[in-house]
């Protein structure tokens, strides 16, 4: 944080919390007490009416406030919840920015509205866990802004067997998506000579290169699932007994759902059948693949392999 931003932030902190001692301000802004003293002096010289209370710290003169921003309760709540989410799921640079933004928003709220918003914050939570290394997210943000090609080793599920393959990739990063507790990179892959999506938790040995690229002028992250993910289209029928829960648990591969007399008809698209095999088997006999036939056969083969394991009655550890 540069000095100009910190001076404004100190005023907002005093406006929001009232009297503050130098030690607390230094801890909040991660600087020394001497720096805070110099900042207080600079604010006083610029006309900000600060009152020093011996042994109790500094406060703004009563009646001095920055012009308020007129947020509704819903607007302020969403902004603060959003900054809380960013602070929990992004790298340190964005965490700091989110926390600073929260302080600024809170400081300009009237006391009554601030109390109402705090009550809502305590009643609403986004529960999620970061996907992928936060340092990789930080470097990717830099690569996207600076249009730098990146290099990494990627682990992907095989199409023909339930195992992983490893390959070295050079890609031009276009955008980042956080979905279902995981980060995805949308990029042009030089190996495949096409646009691909990569899960960040499958990336290792990540580095930036000196190569630059031009992002397509018509690029948009909010393209259709067919454009973003791949080429395999499947239909799965979920039994009426689990239709509600299947609809509730929609994931990255679902493109549409339709309620039918027999249950819930779900259309999915994915690049690899293995991803859909896992999804279907998760629901046991309550999910039936209608098409394509290749996916039906893969599910049958996997189910038979599972049955053989249990028929043997032996532990895999022995």
C-alpha positions in Angstrom: 0.0 0.0 0.0 1.5 3.4 -1.0 1.4 6.3 1.4 -1.5 8.1 -0.2 -3.7 5.1 0.0 -2.6 4.5 3.6 -3.4 8.1 4.6 -7.0 7.7 3.3 -7.2 4.2 4.9 -6.2 5.7 8.3 -9.0 8.3 8.1 -11.5 5.5 7.1 -10.3 3.3 10.0 -10.8 6.1 12.5 -14.1 7.0 11.0 -15.2 3.4 11.2 -13.8 2.3 14.6 -13.4 5.6 16.5 -10.4 6.1 18.7 -7.4 4.0 17.8 -3.9 3.7 19.4 -0.8 3.9 17.3 0.1 0.3 17.9 -3.2 -0.9 16.5 -2.9 1.3 13.4 0.6 0.0 12.8 -0.6 -3.6 13.1 -3.5 -3.0 10.7 -1.4 -1.4 8.0 1.6 -3.6 8.6 4.1 -0.7 9.2 6.0 0.8 12.1 4.7 3.1 14.8 7.1 5.8 13.6 5.5 5.7 10.1 2.0 6.0 11.7 3.2 9.0 13.7 4.4 10.6 10.5 1.1 9.8 8.7 -0.9 11.4 11.6 1.2 14.5 11.3 0.7 14.6 7.5 -3.1 14.3 7.9 -3.1 17.1 10.5 -1.1 19.4 8.2 -3.5 18.6 5.4 -6.5 19.8 7.4 -8.0 16.6 8.8 -9.2 17.4 12.3 -7.5 14.7 14.5 -7.7 14.7 18.3 -5.0 13.1 20.4 -6.1 11.7 23.7 -3.0 11.1 26.0 -2.6 7.4 26.5 -5.7 6.5 24.5 -4.7 7.2 20.9 -6.2 9.3 18.1 -9.7 10.0 16.9 -11.4 12.3 14.4 -13.0 15.4 15.7 -16.7 14.9 16.4 -18.8 15.7 13.3 -16.1 15.2 10.8 -17.0 12.5 8.2 -16.1 11.8 4.6 -19.1 12.1 2.2 -21.2 9.0 2.6 -22.0 6.6 -0.3 -25.6 5.6 -0.4 -25.7 1.8 -0.3 -28.8 -0.2 0.4 -28.5 -3.0 3.0 -28.5 -5.6 0.2 -25.8 -3.8 -1.8 -23.5 -3.3 1.2 -24.0 -6.9 2.3 -23.2 -8.3 -1.1 -20.1 -6.1 -1.5 -18.8 -7.2 2.0 -19.6 -10.9 1.5 -17.9 -10.7 -1.9 -14.8 -9.2 -0.3 -14.8 -11.9 2.4 -15.0 -14.6 -0.3 -12.0 -13.0 -2.2 -10.0 -12.7 1.0 -10.6 -16.4 1.6 -9.9 -17.7 -1.9 -7.3 -15.5 -3.6 -3.6 -14.9 -3.1 -2.2 -12.5 -0.5 -2.2 -9.5 -2.8 -5.9 -9.7 -3.5 -6.6 -10.7 0.1 -5.1 -7.5 1.3 -7.0 -5.5 -1.4 -10.3 -7.2 -0.4 -9.7 -6.4 3.3 -8.9 -2.8 2.5 -12.0 -2.5 0.4 -14.1 -3.9 3.2 -12.8 -1.3 5.6 -13.6 1.5 3.1 -17.1 0.3 2.5 -17.9 -0.2 6.2 -16.5 3.3 7.1 -18.9 5.2 4.9 -22.0 3.4 6.1 -24.3 5.1 8.5 -24.0 3.5 12.0 -27.5 2.0 11.8 -27.0 0.5 8.4 -23.5 -0.7 9.4 -25.0 -2.6 12.3 -27.6 -4.2 10.1 -25.0 -5.2 7.5 -22.8 -6.8 10.2 -25.8 -8.8 11.4 -26.3 -10.1 7.9 -22.6 -10.9 7.5 -22.9 -13.1 10.6 -25.9 -14.8 9.1 -24.7 -15.5 5.6 -21.5 -17.5 4.7 -19.9 -18.7 1.5 -18.2 -22.0 2.4 -15.5 -23.0 -0.1 -12.0 -24.3 -0.2 -9.3 -22.9 -2.6 -8.5 -25.1 -5.6 -5.0 -25.0 -6.9 -1.9 -23.4 -5.5 -2.5 -19.7 -4.6 1.0 -18.8 -5.9 0.0 -20.2 -9.3 -3.2 -18.1 -9.3 -1.1 -15.0 -8.6 1.4 -15.8 -11.4 -1.5 -16.5 -13.8 -3.1 -13.2 -13.0 0.2 -11.5 -13.9 0.5 -13.6 -17.1 -3.1 -12.8 -18.2 -2.5 -9.0 -17.7 1.0 -9.0 -19.3 0.0 -11.4 -22.1 2.8 -13.8 -21.2 2.9 -17.5 -22.4 3.3 -19.9 -19.5 4.8 -23.4 -19.2 3.9 -26.2 -16.9 3.5 -30.0 -16.5 -0.1 -31.2 -16.6 -1.7 -34.4 -15.4 -4.9 -35.4 -17.2 -7.2 -38.4 -17.1 -6.7 -40.8 -19.9 -9.5 -41.3 -22.3 -9.1 -45.0 -22.8 -8.3 -46.1 -19.2 -8.9 -44.9 -15.7 -5.4 -43.6 -15.1 -3.5 -40.3 -15.6 -1.2 -39.1 -18.3 1.5 -36.4 -17.9 2.5 -33.9 -20.5 4.5 -30.6 -20.8 2.4 -27.7 -22.0 3.0 -24.2 -23.2 -0.2 -22.2 -23.2 -1.4 -18.6 -23.7 -3.6 -17.8 -20.7 -6.9 -16.1 -21.5 -8.9 -16.3 -18.3 -9.5 -17.9 -14.9 -12.7 -19.4 -13.6 -13.5 -20.5 -10.1 -16.1 -23.2 -10.2 -17.2 -25.9 -7.8 -14.2 -25.4 -5.4 -11.6 -25.5 -8.1 -9.8 -23.0 -10.4 -9.8 -23.6 -14.1 -7.5 -21.9 -16.7 -8.9 -21.1 -20.1 -6.0 -20.9 -22.5 -4.7 -21.6 -26.0 -2.6 -24.8 -25.9 0.3 -24.9 -28.3 0.6 -28.7 -28.0 -3.1 -29.2 -29.0 -3.2 -26.1 -31.2 -6.6 -25.3 -29.8 -8.3 -23.8 -26.8 -8.3 -25.9 -23.7 -9.3 -25.8 -20.0 -6.9 -26.8 -17.3 -7.6 -27.5 -13.6 -5.0 -25.7 -11.6 -4.7 -28.5 -9.0 -3.4 -30.8 -11.9 -0.6 -28.3 -12.7 3.0 -28.7 -11.6 6.3 -26.9 -12.3 4.5 -23.8 -13.4 6.6 -20.9 -14.8 6.3 -17.7 -16.9 8.1 -17.5 -20.2 9.4 -14.4 -22.1 7.0 -15.1 -25.0 4.1 -12.8 -25.5 0.7 -13.3 -27.2 -2.3 -11.5 -28.4 -5.6 -12.6 -26.9 -8.5 -13.0 -29.4 -10.5 -9.8 -29.5 -13.8 -11.7 -29.3 -12.7 -13.9 -26.3 -15.4 -14.3 -23.6 -15.3 -16.6 -20.6 -19.1 -16.9 -20.7 -19.2 -19.1 -23.8 -21.4 -22.1 -24.0 -20.4 -25.4 -22.3 -20.0 -27.0 -25.7 -17.5 -24.4 -26.7 -15.7 -24.3 -23.4 -15.5 -28.0 -22.5 -15.6 -30.4 -25.4 -17.2 -32.8 -27.7 -18.9 -35.7 -25.9 -22.6 -35.3 -25.4 -24.5 -37.7 -23.1 -27.9 -38.1 -21.7 -28.5 -39.6 -18.3 -31.8 -40.4 -16.7 -32.0 -40.1 -13.0 -34.7 -42.0 -11.2 -37.6 -40.0 -9.7 -36.5 -41.0 -6.2 -33.3 -39.0 -6.6 -34.4 -36.5 -9.2 -34.5 -33.6 -6.7 -31.0 -34.3 -5.4 -29.5 -34.9 -8.9 -30.9 -31.5 -10.0 -29.5 -29.9 -6.8 -26.0 -31.3 -7.5 -25.5 -29.9 -11.0 -21.8 -29.7 -11.9 -19.5 -28.4 -14.6 -20.6 -30.9 -17.2 -24.4 -30.3 -17.0 -25.8 -28.2 -19.9 -29.5 -28.8 -19.4 -32.1 -30.7 -17.3 -35.6 -31.7 -18.0 -38.2 -33.2 -15.7 -39.9 -36.2 -17.3 -42.4 -38.8 -16.0 -39.5 -41.3 -15.2 -37.4 -38.8 -13.4 -34.8 -36.2 -14.4 -33.3 -36.2 -17.9 -29.8 -34.6 -17.8 -27.7 -33.6 -20.8 -24.0 -33.4 -20.2 -20.9 -32.4 -22.3 -17.3 -33.3 -21.6 -14.0 -33.8 -23.3 -13.4 -37.2 -21.7 -15.9 -40.1 -21.1 -14.1 -41.0 -17.8 -15.4 -37.8 -16.2 -18.9 -38.9 -17.0 -18.3 -42.5 -15.9 -17.4 -41.2 -12.4 -20.5 -39.0 -12.3 -22.9 -41.8 -13.3 -21.4 -44.5 -11.0 -21.7 -42.1 -8.1 -25.4 -42.5 -8.2 -25.4 -46.3 -8.4 -28.6 -47.9 -9.9 -30.5 -44.6 -9.7 -28.7 -43.3 -12.9 -29.0 -44.8 -16.3 -27.0 -43.7 -19.4 -29.3 -43.4 -22.4 -26.6 -42.3 -24.9 -24.0 -42.6 -26.3 -23.7 -46.3 -26.4 -19.9 -46.1 -25.8 -20.5 -44.5 -22.4 -23.1 -47.2 -21.5 -20.5 -49.8 -22.3 -17.8 -48.0 -20.2 -20.2 -47.8 -17.2 -21.0 -51.5 -17.6 -17.3 -52.5 -17.7 -16.5 -50.4 -14.7 -19.5 -51.8 -12.7 -18.4 -55.4 -13.6 -14.8 -54.6 -12.5 -16.2 -53.4 -9.2 -18.3 -56.5 -8.8 -15.4 -58.8 -9.4 -13.4 -57.1 -6.6 -16.2 -57.7 -4.1 -16.9 -61.2 -5.3 -13.3 -62.2 -4.6 -13.9 -61.1 -1.0 -10.3 -60.1 -0.6 -8.9 -56.8 0.6 -6.7 -54.8 -1.8 -4.3 -54.3 1.1 -3.4 -58.0 1.4 
